[in-house]
């Protein structure tokens, strides 16, 4: 049995028990790494390999992968199942599908990671693929007792993507342009910029989710287009529960948004942005947003950048991070700080101007 813990110097130490010495004191061999995975991998590399008889299973990686997805299907959202199947069909099966699942080695996985990174996939996306592969092999180890070669794999180093945001003056110009002819597209943009709501959640918003009396919006669904495995069309639009349990939330809204919403208030079952009982899909809203930016002579940014801008603006206004995290629907404040709070040069300068000479 092994145990891993974080040392005072910031490194991780993985210990391999070596039994007891002549005085009955337990002996260990230690392996160090900058991450849990790195320390664990060094430990595993020193262990005697577990030899699995070829007769134990003749299952290929493809067969194992499909069995795993089928086994967990009852617990998955449809969108998650489609995501797993897509990653399996596009990446895992082409690389390893015909291989006996007992013969996959760590070196094969590292070569796969390197190849995917060289092909232009982001470290984050490659990590997602390996996480799925790790889950498949944990299942195989549990059900068939085969050695889990993924147990000590060190994930590729992820870099924080650069998010391009509209500046405060550009945000003001955008809203001034939208006010010239304030329609449902403008309403959607305003809701995202001033509540941080995700584009899928925004498209799924119905008037029954909007309480103008209590000035709240309730987020309980999301819209997305996924691959269609069971029908004639290649893709289909689905309305499901939001990204996570913490994404189901009530967002208080300021008075000016209430006034905007009152202009378009309609029957409960209608979707806010479509004015009928069929939602606008996120891709369509993104296209419309891109066209508006072009007409307003503003930089091209993704619709999701409005959510980032909201978070950054809230921090500048003095929101505490816990409150902001709950408004955004995050499971932890770390996600809010690491992904959604961006400090501009003006903000950095304002902070530095607060530093005073101590003399």
N, C-alpha and C positions, 0 to 999 in steps of 0.2 A: 504494500500500500504506500502511496506517496502523499506528501502534503506540501502545499505551496503557501508562502506568506510574503508580505511586503516588508522589506528591511527599512531601517531608519535612513539608509543612504539612498532610498528611492528605488533600489533594484528589487527584483523578486528572487526568492530562493526556493528551489524545489529540492526536497529531501527524499533520498531513497533509503529505506530501512535496511541495515546490514546485519540484523540480529543483535546479540548481546556479547560483550567482551567477557573475559575471565572473572571479572568482578560483578557481572550481572547488569552492567550499565549498557543501555541501548546505544548502538553505533549507527551513524548515518553518513551518507555521502551527499554532498551538496552541489547543486548546479545553479548558476546565476544567469539572469537575463534582465533586460530592460522592460520586458512585458511578461505576463503570466505565460503566454504561449511560448515565448522564446525559452524561458527557464524549463518549462515542461518538455519542450522538444529536445533540449539537451539531455534531460534525464532519460527520456524514452530512447534516444539514440544509443545510450549506453546499455540498455537492457538487452537481455538475450531475446532475439526475435521469437515470436510465437509461431510455430509451424502448424498450419491448418491443413489437414488431409484434403487432397483434391476431391475426394469422394464426398466430403461434407456437404458441398453444394456445387452444382454445375451451373449455377445461375450467372448470367452475364450482368454487367453493370446496368445495361438497358432494362433488363427484366427486373432487377432489384429496384431501380429508380421508379419504374411504373407501378410496381407493387407497393412501394412506400407511399406514393401519391394517392393510390387507391385506398390504402389503409387509413390515411389521415383525412381523406376527403370529407367524411361526415362532420369533422370539426372545423373545416375551413369555410371562409366566405368564398363565394364563387370567384370573385376577383383575385383572391389569394391563390386559389387552385389554378386559375389561368396563368397567373404569374409564375408559379412553380413549373407548370407544364411547358411554358414558353422557354424558361431558362434551361430546362432539361432537354427539350427538343433542339434548341438552337446551339447549346454549348456543351452540356455534359455528355449527351448521347453521341454526338459526332466525334468527340474526343476519346471517350472510353467505352462506348456502348457495347462493342463486340468483345471486350475483355472480360475474362472470368473475374467476378467481383472479388475473389480471394487474392487475386494477383496484383491488384492495384497497389502501388508503392508511393511513398512520400515524394520520391524524386519525380514520379510521373505528374503528381499534383503541382509541384513547384515549376516544372517545365510548362505545364498548362497555364499557370498564373503568369509566367513570363511572356508566353505567347500571346495571351489575351491583352496584357498591358501594351505590348508592342503593336498590337493591331489597332490600338487607339481607345480601347475601353477604359473607363475611369477606374481608379483603385477601389472606389466605393462600389461600383457595379460588380467588379470582379470579386470583391469580398462577399457580396450578396450571393453570388454563384457558389462560392466555397462554403458559405454558411449552409446552403441547401445541401451540398454534397456531404458536409459533416453530419447533418441531420439524417441523411440516408444511411450513412455508415454507423451511426449510433443505433439506428433501427436494426441494421444487419447484425451488429454485435449482440443486441439484446435478443433478437428472434432466432438467429442462426449460430450465434457464438463465434463468428469469424473475427479475426483481428481487425481493429479499427485503425487503419493507417492514417486517418485524418486527425487523430486525437491531438497530435503535437504540431500540426501545421501552423506556421506563423503567417498571419494575414499580411497582404501588401500594405505599405504605408499609405494612408489616405491624406490627401491635401485638401484644405478647405477651399471650396470653389469661390471664385470672385463673383460677387453679386453686384450687378450694375443697378444703381438706384437713381431715380429722378431727384435732383436737388430740391431744396425747399422752394426756391423760386420757380423751378420747373413744375413742381406739384401745383403751385398757385396758378401758373399759366394753363396747366391742364384743366383745372377746375373752372377757370374763367372761360376757357373754350367750351367746356361742356355746358356751362350755364347759358350760352347763347341759344342752345336748342336742347334743353334738358329732357332726354328720353329715357327709356328703360336701360339702354346701354350705359348712359351716363350714371344712372342710379346704381347699376352693378359696380361700376368703377368706384363710385363714392363709398359704397358699402365696404368694399375691400380695403380702400385706403384709410377708412376711419373706423373699421372694426377688426381688420386683420383676418377676416373670414377667408377660408380656402376657396379656390375657384370651383371645385366640385361641390362643396357645401353651399356655395352661393347659388349655383345652378339648380340645386335640389330644394331651395327655399320656397315654401308655399306661404300664402297669406295667413294660413292658420298658425304658422310659426312666428308671426309678427304681432306683438301686443303693443299697440300704439298708446294705450292707456297707461300701462306700466313701463313703457319705453324699453322694451326688451325684444331680442330676437333669440329664438330657441333653435339651436343646431342639432338636428337628429338624423339627418340623412346626407348622403353624398351621391353625385352622379359621375359615372366614368364609362368610357368606351373600352370594351375588352374583346379579345378574340373569341369567336363563336365556334365552339367545337361540336355543338349539337344541332345546328340549323344550317340553312342553305347559304345565308350571308356569311361573309368573312368575319365581320365584327358585329357587336350589338351594344346598345346603350343599357346600362343597368343602374338601378337606384338601390343602394345598400346602406347599411349602418356606416357611420363615419370611420375614419382611420383607426381609432382606438377608443377605449371606454372614456378616456379623459377628453376626447374630442366632442362627446355629447355634452353640451353646455348651454348656459343661458348668458347672453351678452347684453349688458345694459347699453343703451345707445343715447347719444347726446340729442338735445332738442332740435338742432338743425337737420339731423337725419330723420327725425320724426316728421318734420315738415316736408322733407323730400318724399318720404314714403306715403304720406297722406295724399299726395297728388295722384298716386296710381292705385290706391287701395281698392281691392276687388274681392270676389268671393273666395271663401276659405280654401277650396281645393285647387284654385289656379296657382300656377307657379309665378313667382314675383317677376322674373325677368322675361317671361314669354307671353304673359297676358292670356294664357290658355292652360289647358290641362296636360300639356306636354312640355317637358323642360327644354331649355336651351342647353346644348351640350358644351362642355368646357372648350373644346377645340374651336367651335364657332365663336364663342365669346373672346377667345384669344385673338382670332383673326380680326374681329371687329375692333378690339383694343389697338392692335397694330395699325389698322387703317386710321383710327382717330389720332394716334401719335404722329403719323405721317402728315395728316392734314393740319395738325396743330404745330407742325415744324418742331417736334420734340424728339429727343433721342429714342431709339428703338430699345425697349426693355420688355422683359417677359411680364405677363400679368401677375405672376407670383411675386414679382418685386414690390408690388403694392403692399403685400403682407409684410415684407421686410421693412418697407418704409414706415408702416404703421408702428411696428415694434420699436424702431429706432426713434421715431418721433415721441412715442410714449415715454421712453427712457429720458429723453431730453426734457420732457414736461415734468419729470419727477415721479413717474409711476414706480411703485415698489415691484421688484421682479416677480414675486409670488403672485401678485394680482395680475400682472401682465401675462404670466405663464398660463394662468387659468383662463383668461380671456382668449388667448391663442389656442387653447385646447391641448397644451403640452403635458406630458406625463411627469416632467421634472423641470426645475428652473435651469438646470444645466443646458438643456436643449435650447431654451430661450436665449441664454447668454451666448452659447457657442455658435448658434446658427442664424439668429435673427436680429441681433443687436449690432449695428454697424456705426462706428464713430467717424464722423467727417473730420476733415482738417480744421474746419471752423470750430467744431466741438473740442478737438484736441487743443487748439490754440486758446480757447476760452478757459479750459481746465488749467493749462500751463500758466495763464495770466494770473491765476489765483495763488501761484507760488511766490512768496515774498522773501526778500533778503532778510536774514535773521539779525543783522547788525543793529 
